């Protein structure tokens, strides 16, 4: 099995249908879907299962209590059969029907070149589900990228080996995926490969984006960066963020009026560095 697509849910409502339809229209066969349900009571998972017939043999449903999304992700990884895992939350979708096939081609090329794919992370661009803008990922992962703007978690294919070696740390309520990404970069010696195409459509409006959670989000970012990065580097990164008007750029990126233009310009700048 090459891919395990992991869908973590709790009372997902109609969103589970949208996500599952996106997965099951992939024009690639070597994958499974692991739905990790933490004990939904809205009936949505059972309703979807009753109505789903096409490619339903690829789906495994795990219904088990968990302490939160990251614990649920760890439980799903432990039962996944794929060499690579990707996490799609309910409401998120693949960018198109060829994402798995195109990613498999990249993996095949890496293996032909002798790359150890057991330490590999492949990542693509992300489509903003709120306004349709393509959010470009950096063509190369650096320390500054890790501080400022890592790829969207839903747009990353992780070697399962990396997720098993270091499970997601549930002490972080918002940024355990960020902690794991930095561990892969700074501690695990992972190789990062940019796919150069949109991978996922991110629905947005997640837990970390809610106004009441923004302070916790910033606090966890500080804790994690201080764990992996040296003080001198952190100071340089913080100064760079101030000098490049990070709050203004963030506002433009999230604006319905300016986001398309902002991300288009950012992608052109990244392409010049490839």
C-alpha positions as CSV (number, residue, x, y, z in Angstrom):
1,X,0.0,0.0,0.0
2,X,1.5,3.3,-1.0
3,X,-0.8,5.9,0.6
4,X,-3.0,6.0,3.6
5,X,-5.4,9.0,3.5
6,X,-6.4,9.7,7.2
7,X,-9.6,11.5,7.9
8,X,-10.1,12.4,11.6
9,X,-13.6,13.4,12.6
10,X,-16.1,14.1,15.4
11,X,-19.6,15.0,14.5
12,X,-18.6,16.0,11.0
13,X,-22.0,16.5,9.5
14,X,-22.2,16.9,5.7
15,X,-18.5,17.6,5.5
16,X,-17.5,14.0,5.6
17,X,-19.3,13.3,2.3
18,X,-17.5,16.2,0.5
19,X,-14.1,14.9,1.7
20,X,-14.8,11.3,0.9
21,X,-16.1,12.0,-2.5
22,X,-12.9,13.9,-3.2
23,X,-10.7,11.0,-2.1
24,X,-12.7,8.4,-4.0
25,X,-12.5,10.2,-7.3
26,X,-8.7,9.9,-7.4
27,X,-7.5,8.3,-10.6
28,X,-5.0,6.1,-8.7
29,X,-5.7,2.8,-7.0
30,X,-2.9,2.1,-4.5
31,X,-4.4,3.8,-1.5
32,X,-6.6,3.2,1.5
33,X,-8.7,5.6,3.6
34,X,-8.6,5.4,7.4
35,X,-11.6,7.3,9.0
36,X,-10.9,7.8,12.7
37,X,-14.1,8.7,14.4
38,X,-13.8,9.8,18.0
39,X,-17.3,8.9,19.0
40,X,-19.6,11.0,16.8
41,X,-23.3,11.3,17.9
42,X,-24.6,13.2,14.9
43,X,-25.1,10.1,12.7
44,X,-23.1,11.5,9.8
45,X,-20.5,8.8,9.7
46,X,-23.1,6.0,9.7
47,X,-25.2,7.8,7.2
48,X,-22.3,8.2,4.8
49,X,-21.3,4.5,5.2
50,X,-24.8,3.4,4.4
51,X,-24.9,5.4,1.2
52,X,-21.3,4.8,0.1
53,X,-20.7,1.9,-2.3
54,X,-18.1,2.9,-4.9
55,X,-14.6,2.0,-3.7
56,X,-15.9,1.4,-0.2
57,X,-13.6,-1.6,0.1
58,X,-10.7,0.9,0.4
59,X,-12.2,2.5,3.5
60,X,-11.6,1.4,7.1
61,X,-13.6,3.0,9.9
62,X,-12.0,3.1,13.4
63,X,-14.4,4.2,16.1
64,X,-12.5,4.8,19.3
65,X,-12.4,7.4,22.0
66,X,-9.5,9.9,21.9
67,X,-8.3,12.9,23.9
68,X,-8.3,15.3,20.9
69,X,-7.4,15.6,17.2
70,X,-3.7,14.8,17.7
71,X,-4.4,11.7,19.8
72,X,-6.8,10.6,17.1
73,X,-4.2,11.2,14.4
74,X,-1.7,9.0,16.3
75,X,-4.3,6.3,16.7
76,X,-5.0,6.3,12.9
77,X,-1.3,6.3,12.0
78,X,-0.8,3.2,14.2
79,X,-3.3,1.3,12.1
80,X,-2.4,2.7,8.7
81,X,-1.0,0.3,6.1
82,X,0.4,2.9,3.7
83,X,4.0,3.8,3.2
84,X,3.0,7.5,3.2
85,X,0.2,9.2,5.1
86,X,-1.7,12.4,4.4
87,X,-4.3,14.0,6.7
88,X,-7.4,15.5,5.3
89,X,-9.8,17.0,7.9
90,X,-13.5,16.8,7.2
91,X,-14.4,19.6,4.8
92,X,-10.9,19.6,3.2
93,X,-10.5,18.0,-0.3
94,X,-7.8,17.0,-2.8
95,X,-7.1,19.8,-5.3
96,X,-8.1,17.5,-8.2
97,X,-8.4,13.9,-9.1
98,X,-4.8,13.3,-10.1
99,X,-3.0,14.3,-6.8
100,X,-2.2,10.8,-5.7
101,X,-1.1,9.7,-9.1
102,X,1.2,12.7,-9.6
103,X,2.6,12.2,-6.1
104,X,3.3,8.5,-6.8
105,X,5.2,9.5,-9.9
106,X,7.4,11.8,-7.8
107,X,8.1,9.0,-5.3
108,X,9.0,6.6,-8.1
109,X,11.5,9.0,-9.5
110,X,13.1,9.5,-6.0
111,X,13.4,5.8,-5.6
112,X,15.0,5.4,-9.0
113,X,17.5,8.1,-8.0
114,X,18.4,6.1,-4.8
115,X,16.6,8.3,-2.3
116,X,15.7,6.8,1.1
117,X,11.9,7.4,0.9
118,X,11.5,6.3,4.5
119,X,12.6,9.8,5.6
120,X,10.7,11.7,2.9
121,X,8.1,14.4,3.1
122,X,6.4,15.6,-0.1
123,X,4.5,18.8,0.0
124,X,2.5,20.9,-2.5
125,X,0.6,24.2,-2.7
126,X,-2.7,24.7,-1.0
127,X,-6.0,26.2,-2.4
128,X,-7.8,28.5,0.0
129,X,-11.3,27.1,0.3
130,X,-12.7,30.5,1.3
131,X,-11.6,32.4,-1.8
132,X,-10.0,30.0,-4.2
133,X,-6.5,31.6,-4.1
134,X,-3.6,29.2,-4.5
135,X,-1.3,29.5,-1.5
136,X,2.2,28.8,-2.7
137,X,4.6,26.8,-0.6
138,X,8.3,27.5,-0.4
139,X,10.2,25.7,-3.1
140,X,12.9,24.9,-0.5
141,X,12.5,24.3,3.2
142,X,15.0,26.4,5.3
143,X,15.2,27.5,8.9
144,X,13.4,30.7,8.1
145,X,10.7,28.8,6.3
146,X,10.2,26.7,9.4
147,X,9.9,29.8,11.5
148,X,7.6,31.8,9.2
149,X,5.6,29.7,6.8
150,X,5.7,25.9,6.7
151,X,3.4,24.1,4.1
152,X,-0.2,23.5,5.1
153,X,-0.4,20.2,6.9
154,X,-3.2,18.9,4.6
155,X,-0.8,19.4,1.7
156,X,1.9,17.2,3.0
157,X,2.6,13.5,2.4
158,X,4.7,12.1,5.3
159,X,6.6,8.9,5.3
160,X,4.7,6.8,7.9
161,X,8.1,6.0,9.5
162,X,8.5,9.6,10.5
163,X,5.0,9.7,12.1
164,X,5.6,6.5,14.0
165,X,9.1,7.5,15.2
166,X,7.7,10.7,16.7
167,X,3.9,10.7,17.3
168,X,2.1,14.0,17.5
169,X,2.7,15.6,20.9
170,X,-0.8,16.3,22.4
171,X,0.5,18.7,24.9
172,X,0.1,21.2,22.0
173,X,-3.6,21.8,21.5
174,X,-3.1,23.8,18.3
175,X,0.4,23.3,16.9
176,X,1.4,19.6,17.4
177,X,1.7,19.3,13.6
178,X,4.1,22.3,13.5
179,X,6.2,20.7,16.3
180,X,6.4,17.5,14.3
181,X,7.4,19.3,11.1
182,X,10.2,21.1,12.9
183,X,11.3,17.8,14.5
184,X,11.5,16.3,11.0
185,X,13.6,19.2,9.8
186,X,15.9,19.7,12.7
187,X,16.2,16.2,14.3
188,X,15.1,13.5,12.0
189,X,17.2,14.4,8.9
190,X,14.1,14.2,6.7
191,X,14.2,15.1,3.0
192,X,11.6,17.6,1.7
193,X,10.4,17.5,-1.9
194,X,8.3,20.2,-3.3
195,X,5.6,18.8,-5.6
196,X,5.0,22.1,-7.6
197,X,1.3,21.6,-7.9
198,X,-1.7,22.2,-5.6
199,X,-2.3,19.3,-3.3
200,X,-5.3,20.1,-1.1
201,X,-8.2,22.6,-0.7
202,X,-8.1,23.8,2.8
203,X,-11.6,24.6,4.1
204,X,-10.3,27.1,6.7
205,X,-12.0,28.4,9.9
206,X,-10.2,25.7,11.9
207,X,-9.6,25.6,15.7
208,X,-6.4,27.6,15.5
209,X,-8.0,30.4,13.5
210,X,-10.7,31.2,16.0
211,X,-10.2,34.5,17.7
212,X,-10.2,33.1,21.2
213,X,-7.4,30.7,20.3
214,X,-5.0,33.1,18.7
215,X,-3.1,33.8,21.9
216,X,-2.6,30.1,22.5
217,X,-1.5,29.7,18.9
218,X,1.2,32.4,19.3
219,X,2.3,30.9,22.7
220,X,2.8,27.4,21.2
221,X,4.7,28.9,18.2
222,X,7.1,30.5,20.6
223,X,7.5,27.3,22.7
224,X,8.2,25.2,19.7
225,X,10.6,27.5,17.9
226,X,12.6,28.0,21.1
227,X,12.8,24.2,21.4
228,X,14.4,23.7,18.0
229,X,16.0,27.0,17.1
230,X,19.1,28.8,18.5
231,X,18.6,32.1,20.1
232,X,20.6,34.0,17.6
233,X,18.7,32.6,14.7
234,X,15.4,33.3,16.4
235,X,16.4,36.9,16.9
236,X,17.3,37.3,13.2
237,X,14.0,35.7,12.1
238,X,12.0,38.0,14.4
239,X,13.8,41.1,13.1
240,X,13.2,39.9,9.5
241,X,9.5,39.5,10.2
242,X,9.3,43.0,11.6
243,X,11.2,44.6,8.7
244,X,9.1,42.8,6.1
245,X,5.8,44.0,7.6
246,X,4.5,40.6,8.5
247,X,1.2,41.8,9.9
248,X,0.4,43.7,6.7
249,X,1.3,40.7,4.6
250,X,-0.8,38.4,6.7
251,X,-3.8,40.8,6.3
252,X,-3.4,40.8,2.5
253,X,-3.1,37.0,2.4
254,X,-6.4,36.7,4.3
255,X,-8.2,39.5,2.4
256,X,-10.8,38.4,-0.1
257,X,-9.8,41.4,-2.2
258,X,-6.1,41.1,-2.2
259,X,-5.3,37.4,-1.4
260,X,-5.3,36.2,-5.0
261,X,-2.8,38.9,-6.1
262,X,-0.7,38.4,-3.0
263,X,-0.3,34.6,-3.4
264,X,0.2,35.0,-7.1
265,X,3.2,37.3,-6.5
266,X,4.5,35.0,-3.7
267,X,4.4,32.0,-6.1
268,X,6.3,33.9,-8.8
269,X,9.0,34.8,-6.2
270,X,9.3,31.2,-5.1
271,X,9.5,30.0,-8.7
272,X,12.5,32.2,-9.3
273,X,14.3,30.3,-6.5
274,X,13.7,26.8,-7.9
